[in-house]
């Protein structure tokens, strides 16, 4: 070994030590990291991420159909699948909320009682704007139908008065400017 190679060897060793120190956290096993996180917190986070996925998927396929990206046959198939999943998610969420109350109550639900999830779905659909030609719209804040362009009757955002005149620019009750 010559005198000129000693600094080269030391520099290489120092670089390797520094590189291993920097890369060690990246190369360590994920089991060590997952052992440090408490399991219930991970389960809660996972459940929160998955909650509402079917409802989001329903919105997405509605939009894809309206924009022409999805055929009617594919839409019908996907809608039936995700509607069932969304109902199951809502029922499960409802059971989580109602279960503690049901344990203390002596009331036995009857078949005649309406399912609260079904009632909530019907109420949400009733709040959606409806086009006289195309039916309920997927956009909850639409002023005009995305399918045919007709004005969608609604209510004034300021006073809540019904606005039914097509093309109305101002509210008849309070005079506030409506959609441009």
WOGITA-V711774 format. One record per run of one state. SS is the DSSP state (~ for helix, > for strand, _ for the rest). FROM is the first residue (numbers start at 1). TO is the last residue. If there is no record, write none. Layout:
BEGIN
ss=(SS,SS)
from=(FROM,FROM)
to=(TO,TO)
END
This chain:
BEGIN
ss=(_,~,_,~,_,~,_,~,_,~,_,~,_,>,_,>,_,>,_,>,_,>,_,>,_,>,_,>,_)
from=(1,3,28,30,37,39,51,53,67,72,105,116,128,130,132,135,137,144,145,151,152,154,156,162,164,170,171,177,178)
to=(2,27,29,36,38,50,52,66,71,104,115,127,129,131,134,136,143,144,150,151,153,155,161,163,169,170,176,177,180)
END
